[in-house]
């Protein structure tokens, strides 16, 4: 017994020095809270002017009276494509990265207007101007896909049809086609007609926001703002960009998405809308989540802008992707997002 007593005393002493389980947990939490990630910064920035020296490219191809832009992001950035539609002839301009030389042309009837890329399924959709036809092409082969091409029920006001897509949470993907005052929507997988609705204002361009499950539709007729609709065309919130933000027609619209570390859309980001002014286009910038107006971007020499498009694909030439815009129906102008974010101070926090 005497020989065991010192051993028992040592065990009691060690037990009294041990850290309780709750204290161990608190130490672990403190040790992992050493490097918080940067926060999102979407503070108002006023006006940003992009000078000629900050423009990445200005291209003009075979299209006449060009209108809308779309990007297809290939697995390898060097194979990515940019598409530009044409309202006065049959040439849809096709550019391959870094998008400063036209590679080829395709067509959708005699003239075209809207363009949308289904990135998930590698399909390009184009609307034929003054028609109810929608053409589908396989990417990157640029082969016409007759099984996915379709015709809407539109019978009038078909001068400038445009389109967007919305991927619903139930797994269905819809294509929306606009005709001045009516929107028709179809199943993307079959081309089947699903319905139509009439927005409160005239329209041309639209953008389907998958995260919020809504459509953003600018008022193309007068500068009253951007309207929000759900997948079936029911108003889904208050309009934003109210007067006096826009001075002319609200035309092209696109979204810069903030992504999580896993690459998923987290709902934060920016909405960019072109104000089609004759002297110089104002690209109005809104907080995607709150819809607050943050400021405007002017690009040297760019006016009367119709369509705009965004790619966030990182590449050697464009580390954070590109904002591409139409200049006066004649050329496509590209500006790097690295320039825009650095100059405005806007940040997704990553």
C-alpha positions as CSV (number, residue, x, y, z in Angstrom):
1,X,0.0,0.0,0.0
2,X,2.8,2.4,0.8
3,X,4.4,1.7,-2.6
4,X,1.0,2.6,-4.4
5,X,0.5,5.9,-2.5
6,X,3.0,8.0,-4.4
7,X,1.5,6.8,-7.7
8,X,-2.0,7.7,-6.6
9,X,-0.9,11.2,-5.6
10,X,0.7,11.7,-9.0
11,X,-2.5,10.7,-10.8
12,X,-4.5,13.1,-8.7
13,X,-2.1,16.0,-9.5
14,X,-2.3,15.3,-13.3
15,X,-6.1,15.2,-13.2
16,X,-6.3,18.5,-11.4
17,X,-4.1,20.1,-14.1
18,X,-6.2,18.8,-17.1
19,X,-8.2,21.3,-19.1
20,X,-12.0,20.7,-18.9
21,X,-13.6,19.6,-22.2
22,X,-15.4,22.9,-22.5
23,X,-12.2,24.9,-22.1
24,X,-10.5,22.7,-24.7
25,X,-13.3,23.6,-27.2
26,X,-13.0,27.3,-26.6
27,X,-9.2,27.1,-27.2
28,X,-9.9,25.4,-30.6
29,X,-12.4,28.1,-31.7
30,X,-10.0,30.9,-30.8
31,X,-7.1,29.3,-32.7
32,X,-9.2,29.0,-35.9
33,X,-10.4,32.6,-35.8
34,X,-7.1,34.0,-37.0
35,X,-7.8,34.8,-40.7
36,X,-11.3,36.0,-41.4
37,X,-12.2,36.2,-45.1
38,X,-12.6,39.7,-46.6
39,X,-16.1,41.1,-46.6
40,X,-18.2,42.0,-49.6
41,X,-17.8,45.6,-50.5
42,X,-20.5,47.2,-52.6
43,X,-20.4,50.8,-51.5
44,X,-21.5,53.5,-53.9
45,X,-18.6,54.7,-56.1
46,X,-20.1,57.5,-58.2
47,X,-18.8,57.6,-61.7
48,X,-16.1,55.6,-63.3
49,X,-14.6,56.6,-66.7
50,X,-12.8,53.9,-68.7
51,X,-10.2,55.6,-70.9
52,X,-9.0,54.3,-74.2
53,X,-5.9,52.8,-72.5
54,X,-8.1,50.6,-70.3
55,X,-10.1,49.1,-73.2
56,X,-9.0,45.6,-74.0
57,X,-10.4,45.4,-77.6
58,X,-12.6,47.0,-80.1
59,X,-13.8,44.6,-82.9
60,X,-16.0,45.0,-85.9
61,X,-16.9,42.0,-88.0
62,X,-19.2,41.2,-90.9
63,X,-22.4,42.0,-89.1
64,X,-24.4,45.1,-90.0
65,X,-26.3,46.9,-87.2
66,X,-25.1,44.6,-84.5
67,X,-27.2,44.3,-81.3
68,X,-26.6,41.6,-78.7
69,X,-23.6,39.6,-77.3
70,X,-23.2,36.2,-75.6
71,X,-20.2,34.3,-74.3
72,X,-19.6,30.5,-74.2
73,X,-17.0,29.6,-71.6
74,X,-15.1,26.5,-72.8
75,X,-13.3,24.2,-70.4
76,X,-10.0,25.7,-71.7
77,X,-10.3,29.5,-71.9
78,X,-8.4,29.6,-75.2
79,X,-11.4,27.8,-76.8
80,X,-14.0,30.2,-75.4
81,X,-16.3,32.0,-77.9
82,X,-18.1,35.4,-78.2
83,X,-21.2,35.8,-80.4
84,X,-22.6,39.1,-81.7
85,X,-25.9,39.3,-83.6
86,X,-26.8,41.5,-86.6
87,X,-30.1,43.2,-87.4
88,X,-29.4,44.2,-91.0
89,X,-27.8,41.1,-92.5
90,X,-27.5,37.3,-91.8
91,X,-24.0,37.4,-90.3
92,X,-23.8,36.5,-86.6
93,X,-20.2,37.2,-85.7
94,X,-18.2,34.5,-83.9
95,X,-15.0,35.4,-82.1
96,X,-12.6,33.0,-80.3
97,X,-10.6,34.0,-77.3
98,X,-9.1,36.6,-76.8
99,X,-12.0,37.8,-79.0
100,X,-10.0,40.4,-81.0
101,X,-10.5,38.7,-84.4
102,X,-13.6,37.3,-86.0
103,X,-13.2,33.6,-86.5
104,X,-16.3,32.8,-88.6
105,X,-20.0,33.6,-89.0
106,X,-23.3,31.7,-88.5
107,X,-26.9,32.7,-89.2
108,X,-30.4,32.5,-88.0
109,X,-32.6,33.4,-91.0
110,X,-31.9,36.6,-92.8
111,X,-31.3,38.8,-89.7
112,X,-30.9,38.2,-86.0
113,X,-31.4,40.0,-82.7
114,X,-31.2,38.2,-79.4
115,X,-28.6,35.7,-78.2
116,X,-28.3,33.5,-75.1
117,X,-25.9,30.7,-74.2
118,X,-27.0,27.7,-72.2
119,X,-23.6,27.1,-70.5
120,X,-24.6,24.0,-68.7
121,X,-25.8,22.2,-71.9
122,X,-23.5,23.9,-74.4
123,X,-26.3,25.3,-76.6
124,X,-26.4,28.7,-78.3
125,X,-29.9,30.2,-78.9
126,X,-30.5,33.0,-81.3
127,X,-33.7,34.9,-82.2
128,X,-34.5,35.7,-85.8
129,X,-35.5,39.3,-86.2
130,X,-39.0,40.0,-87.6
131,X,-39.8,36.4,-87.0
132,X,-41.0,34.0,-84.3
133,X,-38.2,31.5,-85.0
134,X,-35.5,30.6,-82.4
135,X,-32.4,28.9,-83.7
136,X,-30.3,26.5,-81.6
137,X,-26.7,25.6,-82.2
138,X,-24.5,23.0,-80.6
139,X,-21.3,24.3,-79.0
140,X,-18.4,24.4,-79.7
141,X,-19.1,22.6,-83.0
142,X,-21.5,25.4,-84.2
143,X,-23.8,22.9,-85.8
144,X,-27.5,23.8,-86.2
145,X,-29.6,21.8,-83.7
146,X,-33.0,21.4,-85.3
147,X,-34.4,19.4,-82.5
148,X,-33.9,22.2,-80.0
149,X,-34.8,25.0,-82.4
150,X,-38.5,26.1,-82.1
151,X,-41.1,28.7,-83.1
152,X,-43.0,30.8,-80.6
153,X,-46.7,31.7,-80.9
154,X,-45.9,35.4,-81.6
155,X,-47.8,36.9,-84.5
156,X,-47.0,40.6,-84.2
157,X,-44.5,43.1,-82.8
158,X,-41.6,40.8,-83.8
159,X,-39.1,43.5,-84.9
160,X,-36.6,42.9,-82.1
161,X,-37.1,39.6,-80.2
162,X,-34.7,38.9,-77.4
163,X,-34.3,36.0,-75.0
164,X,-33.0,34.7,-71.7
165,X,-33.2,31.5,-69.7
166,X,-34.2,30.6,-66.1
167,X,-33.2,27.3,-64.5
168,X,-35.9,26.5,-62.0
169,X,-35.4,24.7,-58.7
170,X,-37.6,21.8,-59.8
171,X,-35.0,21.0,-62.5
172,X,-36.9,22.5,-65.5
173,X,-35.1,25.1,-67.7
174,X,-37.2,27.7,-69.5
175,X,-36.4,29.9,-72.4
176,X,-38.1,33.3,-72.5
177,X,-38.6,35.2,-75.7
178,X,-39.7,38.9,-75.7
179,X,-41.7,40.7,-78.4
180,X,-42.1,44.4,-77.5
181,X,-44.9,43.9,-75.0
182,X,-45.3,40.1,-74.6
183,X,-43.0,37.3,-73.3
184,X,-43.4,33.7,-74.4
185,X,-41.7,30.9,-72.5
186,X,-40.8,27.4,-73.6
187,X,-39.2,24.3,-72.1
188,X,-35.5,24.3,-73.0
189,X,-35.3,20.6,-73.2
190,X,-38.2,20.1,-75.7
191,X,-39.0,23.5,-77.1
192,X,-42.6,23.0,-75.9
193,X,-44.7,26.1,-75.3
194,X,-45.4,26.6,-71.6
195,X,-47.2,30.0,-71.5
196,X,-46.9,33.8,-72.0
197,X,-47.3,37.0,-70.1
198,X,-47.5,40.7,-70.7
199,X,-45.2,42.9,-68.5
200,X,-46.4,46.3,-67.4
201,X,-44.0,48.1,-69.7
202,X,-42.5,47.5,-73.1
203,X,-39.4,45.4,-73.2
204,X,-36.6,44.0,-75.3
205,X,-33.9,42.6,-73.1
206,X,-34.3,40.3,-70.1
207,X,-32.1,38.5,-67.6
208,X,-33.0,35.3,-65.7
209,X,-31.4,35.2,-62.3
210,X,-31.3,31.5,-61.2
211,X,-30.3,32.2,-57.6
212,X,-33.4,34.4,-56.9
213,X,-35.6,32.6,-59.4
214,X,-36.7,35.8,-61.1
215,X,-36.5,37.7,-64.4
216,X,-35.1,41.3,-64.5
217,X,-36.9,43.2,-67.3
218,X,-35.8,46.8,-68.1
219,X,-38.4,49.2,-69.4
220,X,-37.2,49.7,-73.0
221,X,-39.7,52.4,-73.9
222,X,-39.1,55.0,-71.2
223,X,-36.7,55.4,-68.3
224,X,-38.9,54.1,-65.6
225,X,-36.6,51.4,-64.2
226,X,-36.1,47.6,-64.1
227,X,-39.0,45.3,-63.3
228,X,-38.9,41.9,-61.5
229,X,-41.1,38.9,-62.4
230,X,-41.3,35.4,-61.2
231,X,-41.0,32.4,-63.5
232,X,-44.6,32.6,-64.6
233,X,-44.6,36.4,-65.2
234,X,-46.1,37.6,-61.9
235,X,-44.6,40.7,-60.4
236,X,-42.1,39.6,-57.8
237,X,-41.0,42.7,-56.0
238,X,-40.7,46.5,-56.4
239,X,-38.9,47.8,-59.5
240,X,-35.5,49.3,-59.1
241,X,-33.5,51.9,-61.0
242,X,-36.3,54.4,-60.6
243,X,-36.2,57.9,-62.1
244,X,-34.0,59.9,-62.4
245,X,-31.3,57.1,-62.7
246,X,-32.0,56.3,-66.4
247,X,-32.2,59.1,-69.0
248,X,-32.9,57.1,-72.1
249,X,-33.9,53.5,-72.9
250,X,-32.7,50.8,-70.4
251,X,-31.3,48.2,-72.9
252,X,-28.7,45.5,-72.3
253,X,-28.7,43.8,-68.9
254,X,-26.3,41.3,-67.3
255,X,-25.2,40.1,-63.9
256,X,-21.7,39.8,-62.3
257,X,-22.1,37.0,-59.7
258,X,-20.2,36.5,-56.5
259,X,-19.1,32.9,-56.0
260,X,-18.3,30.9,-52.9
261,X,-15.0,29.2,-52.4
262,X,-16.6,26.1,-53.9
263,X,-17.5,28.1,-57.0
264,X,-21.3,28.3,-56.2
265,X,-23.4,31.4,-56.8
266,X,-24.0,33.0,-53.3
267,X,-26.6,35.6,-54.3
268,X,-24.3,38.6,-54.0
269,X,-23.1,40.5,-57.0
270,X,-23.8,43.3,-59.4
271,X,-26.5,44.0,-62.0
272,X,-25.3,46.1,-65.0
273,X,-27.8,47.9,-67.3
274,X,-27.0,50.1,-70.3
275,X,-28.7,53.5,-70.5
276,X,-28.8,54.0,-74.2
277,X,-27.7,57.7,-74.4
278,X,-26.6,59.2,-77.6
279,X,-23.6,61.2,-76.4
280,X,-22.1,58.5,-74.1
281,X,-23.8,55.3,-72.7
282,X,-24.2,55.2,-68.9
283,X,-23.7,51.6,-67.6
284,X,-25.7,51.7,-64.4
285,X,-24.5,49.5,-61.6
286,X,-26.8,48.0,-58.9
287,X,-26.3,45.8,-55.9
288,X,-27.7,42.5,-57.0
289,X,-28.9,41.6,-53.5
290,X,-30.4,44.9,-52.4
291,X,-31.0,46.5,-55.8
292,X,-29.4,49.7,-54.5
293,X,-27.9,52.0,-57.2
294,X,-24.1,52.1,-56.8
295,X,-22.9,54.3,-59.6
296,X,-22.3,54.3,-63.3
297,X,-19.5,53.4,-65.8
298,X,-18.7,55.4,-68.9
299,X,-16.5,53.8,-71.5
300,X,-14.6,56.2,-73.8
301,X,-16.2,56.6,-77.2
302,X,-19.1,54.1,-76.4
303,X,-22.6,55.4,-77.0
304,X,-26.1,54.1,-78.0
305,X,-25.4,50.7,-76.5
306,X,-27.9,47.9,-77.1
307,X,-26.6,44.6,-75.7
308,X,-24.0,43.8,-73.1
309,X,-22.6,40.5,-71.8
310,X,-20.3,39.3,-69.0
311,X,-17.9,36.5,-68.8
312,X,-16.2,35.8,-65.4
313,X,-13.9,33.1,-66.8
314,X,-10.4,33.7,-65.7
315,X,-7.7,33.7,-68.4
316,X,-4.2,35.0,-69.0
317,X,-5.5,38.0,-70.9
318,X,-8.5,38.7,-68.7
319,X,-7.8,37.5,-65.1
320,X,-11.3,38.3,-63.8
321,X,-13.2,38.1,-67.1
322,X,-14.7,40.7,-69.3
323,X,-17.6,43.2,-69.7
324,X,-18.4,43.4,-73.4
325,X,-20.7,46.1,-74.8
326,X,-22.1,47.2,-78.2
327,X,-20.9,50.6,-79.4
328,X,-23.3,52.5,-81.7
329,X,-24.5,49.4,-83.6
330,X,-21.1,49.0,-85.2
331,X,-18.5,47.4,-82.9
332,X,-18.0,45.4,-79.7
333,X,-15.9,46.8,-76.9
334,X,-14.3,44.8,-74.1
335,X,-13.2,46.0,-70.7
336,X,-11.6,43.7,-68.1
337,X,-13.3,43.2,-64.8
338,X,-9.9,43.5,-63.0
339,X,-9.9,47.2,-64.2
340,X,-13.5,47.8,-63.2
341,X,-13.3,46.3,-59.7
342,X,-9.9,47.9,-59.0
343,X,-11.1,51.4,-60.1
344,X,-14.5,51.2,-58.3
345,X,-13.4,49.4,-55.2
346,X,-16.2,46.9,-55.6
347,X,-15.5,43.4,-54.3
348,X,-17.1,40.1,-53.8
349,X,-14.8,39.6,-50.8
350,X,-12.7,36.8,-52.2
